Amino acid sequence: MSVLDSTTTILASGVRLTVPLAFAACGEYLAERAGAMNISVEAMMLSAAFTSVATASATGSATVGLAAGVLTGLVVGFVHGNLSHRAQINTFVIGLVLNALVLGLTSYLITTEQFTAHQVGVLSIPLLQDIPLIGKPLFSQRWPAYLLILLVPLTWWLVERSRWGLELRAVGENPQAADVTGIKVNVRRRQALLWCGALAGLGGAYLAVGEVGSFNQNMTAGRGYLVIAAVIFGAWRLGRTLLGCLVFGLSDAMRLALPALGVTLNAQLLVAAPYLLALLAMLLFTTQHREPAALGRPFERGST
């Protein structure tokens, strides 16, 4: 295999591994700008991956499975938001409990059920897919990947240009002042968690019925935590957050590609590489950039 072919293969793998991270990161970015530190991204992605495969197997349609994954993510976001804001339970505890619950539940269910493999189709764009080096990585993907072309600018516009986004940012920076002006702080945060749930669910479903075609125990393997690290890496800016997702995706692709290329490295080190990179990014960037002032802080007076 030539150097060009090897590079193209690694890039294509990196882009595929980046897509589910990018979906979830768009949601987590919006949630954190509203001050909602959503630790349950992993639960959203993993539960959506399981539901999408189960639904695709039952209906024979990977597209229906993808939609079921989005709905599952919404349900987890709804549960997280209501437990956090209505029941006033610590949001970090809720996130960790949901992650553990979904991991245990899906690990049990996968041993009791047999699913038929289904995958969404590949959409290759004529001419563009023939561009050297970047053609196949960017223009020959499973069709849901192209939804990022709409979702990324939509997420940016919602946060930076819409009135709703202005209220979200106010809630994330100074919820007391936002409350005085009549903004329903916890309502806005719950809405942000629903957006995060839908997109994280889409990311988990894409991983399952897009890239893999089946469900494996703990198949997200900590990708929800990488998404949180990407938002921090991106200094709570959408473009840089997506760049962080690409860095983590390419790192994971290198882990898979190096043994096939004959490069011998410690297997455990290769598996840990994306997470070590995420930890390094968090150490470097959390000291250089300021997060939303009220990130992770409960607002008890807010309207329910």
N, C-alpha and C positions, 0 to 999 in steps of 0.2 A: 504494500500500500504506500502510495506517495505521500509526501509531507502535506500537500494540498488536500488530498483525500482524508488523511488523518485529522487535519485541522477542521475540515468541514464536518466530519463525523462528531468530533468533540463539541463543536459549536452547536450542531443540531441537537445533540443530547443535552447540552447546557440550556438551550432555549426551551426544550420540552420540560426539563426539570424546573425551570424558572416560572413557567406559566401558572401552575397551581399556587406558587408562592405569591406571584403578582396579583392574582385574583384576591387572595386573602389579605394581602398587604394594603390594597386599596380600601378594604373595609376597616382594617385595624387603624390605618392612618386617620380615617375620618372619625372613628370612635375616640382615638386618643386626642384629637384636636378638640373634641367636646369634653375632655377631661375624664373619659371612661377608660380606665386601664383594664383592657379585656384580656385576662389570662386564659380564658376558655376558648381561644382560637383553635387549639389542638382538639378540643372536644367537638367543636363545630365541624372541623375538617374530617375527623375520623368517623363521626356519626354519619355525616353526609356520604362519605365513601361507602360505608356499609349499606346505607339505605338505597343509594343509587344502584349498587350491584344487585341487591335483593329485588328492587322494583324492576330493573332491566330484565332480570331472570324471570320474573313473574309475568311481565307484559311482552317480553320479546323485543323491547325497544330501548336502546341505550339513551335515546333522547328523552324519553319519559323518565328513565332513571336519573338523568342529569337534572331534570326539573324536580324530582323527588329529593335529590340532594340539596338543592337550593332551599326547599321548604323545610328540610330537616335543620339546616343551619339557622333558618329563621326561628324555628321552635327553640333551639338552644339559646339564641340571643334573647328571645322573649323570656325564657325561664331565668336567665342570668339577670336581665334588667329588672324583672319584678322582684326577685329575691333580694337584689341589691338595693333597690330604691323603695319598694313598698314594704318589704319585711325588714329592711335596714340591716341586712347581714353583710359582713365585711366582703367587699368585692373580690379580694384576693383569695379568701377562703372559698368563696363560691366557685371561682375559676378552677382552683386546684381540685375541689371535690368533683366538679363536672368532668374534668379531664380524667380523673381516676375512675369515675363511674362509667363513662363511655368506654374507656379502655377495657375495664372488666366485663362490661355487658357485651360488647362486640366480640371479645375473646371467647366468651361462653357461647354466644349464638353461632359463631362460625364453626364450632364443633358439632352443632346440632342440625345444621342446614347444609344442603348442597346447592350451589348456584351454577347456572349456565353462563358461560362467558359471553359478554357482549361488549362491543366497542363502537364509539361514534366513528364516522368516516373521516378520511383524510381529504382535505381540500387543497389542491395544488393550483397555484395561479400561473397560467401559461406565460411564457417568456420570462417572467420575473424569477421563477424557480430555476431557470438555467443560468442565472448570474453566478459567476465563479465565487466560491467561498461562502457567500451569504445567501445564495438563492434557496437552497434546500432548507437551511436552518430557519429562515424567516417566512418563506412563501410556499412551504409544503408541510402543513401542520394539520392536526385534527381540527375540524372546523370550529369547535368552541373557543379555541385559542384566539381566533380573530375577534372575539367579543371584546378583548382588551382594547381594541382600536376605538370602541365606543365607551367602554367603562372607565378607562383612564381619564380622558378629557371630561367625561360627565362627573366623575368624582372630584376632579380639580374645580370644575365650575360650581358644583354644589357647595364646596367649602369656601372658595375664594370670591365668588361672584354673586351667589344667590343670597336673598334675605335670610333664608333658612340657615345657610352657612355662616352668615354674619352672627346669627344668634348662637349657633354651635360654638364658634370661636369665642364669643363672649362668655358662654357657659364654661368653656375650658380655661379661660384666663381669670375671670372674676365672677363666680356664680352669685355672690351676694349682690353685686351691682346689677347683674343681669336680672335677678329676681325683683329688684326694686323697680326696674323698667317694665315689669309685667311678663317677662319671659319665664315659661315654665321649665325650670332647670332640669329636673329629673325626667320630664317628658322628652325634652330634647336629647338627653343622654340615652334614654331607652330607644328613641328613634335611631340614634347613631349605632346602638348595639344591634338593632334589627338590620340595618344596612351592612354592618360588619358580618352578621350571621349569614345573610344571603350570599355575600361574596365569598366568605370563607367556605360556606357550603358548596358553592360553585367550584371553588378550588379543590376541595376534597373529592367531589363527584368527578371532576375532570381527571384527577389522578387515577380514580378507580375505573371509570368507564371510558376514559379517553386514552390514557397511556398504558394501563395495565390490563384492563378488561376483566379483572376479577378482584376479590377482596382477600387480603392476607392479614393475619393478626398484627395489630399495631402498624399498619402499612404507612401511616403518615410519619411515624418514626421521629417525632419531635419537630416536624416542619412548622407547626403552629408557633413554637418558641422561636424558630428562625425568623418567622414573620415579624414577631415583636422586636427581635434584634435588628431586622431590616429597617423598621420605622425609626429606631434609635440611631442606627447607622445613617439614615437619611435626614437626621436632625429635624424630624417632623415636617419634611418637605416631600411632596409626592414624587417628583422626579428623582431625587436622590434616594428615596425609599425603594423605587423600582430598580435603580442602579444596584442597591444593596442586594435585592432579590437576584439580580443577574449574577453578581459576584458569588453568592452562595450556590446558585444553580450551576455555574461553571465549575466551582470547586467540587461539587458532588459529581459532575460529569467527569472530571479528571480522575476522581476516585474510581469510577467504573471503567474508564478508558485505559489508564496506565497499565494495569496487568495485561490487558489484551494487546497492548503495544510492546509488551516484553519488558516493561520497566518494573523491576522488583523492589517493592517497598513494604514495610511492615503493614500487614492487613488491618490491624487495629488502629494504627495511626491514620490510614486512609479513611476509615469509617469515621474517625473522630475529627477529621480535617475541617469539614464545614462548620462544626460546632465550636472548634477552637478558633476558627476565623471569626465566627459570630461573637465569641467572648472578647477577642481582641478588638473588634470593631466597637463593642459597647464600652470597653475601657478607654478607648481613644476618643470617642465622640461624645460621651456623656459629660465629659469635663469641658468640652469646647462649645457646646450649644445648650440653650435653655429649652427645656420641655414646657408645654403649657402649664401655667402656674398652678392650676387646680387639678392637675393630672392625678387620678387615683384618690382624690380627697372627697369624702361623702358630703352631700349637701342635704341636711336633714329637714330643713324647712320647706324644700321645694314642693310644688304642687304635684299631687299624684293623679 
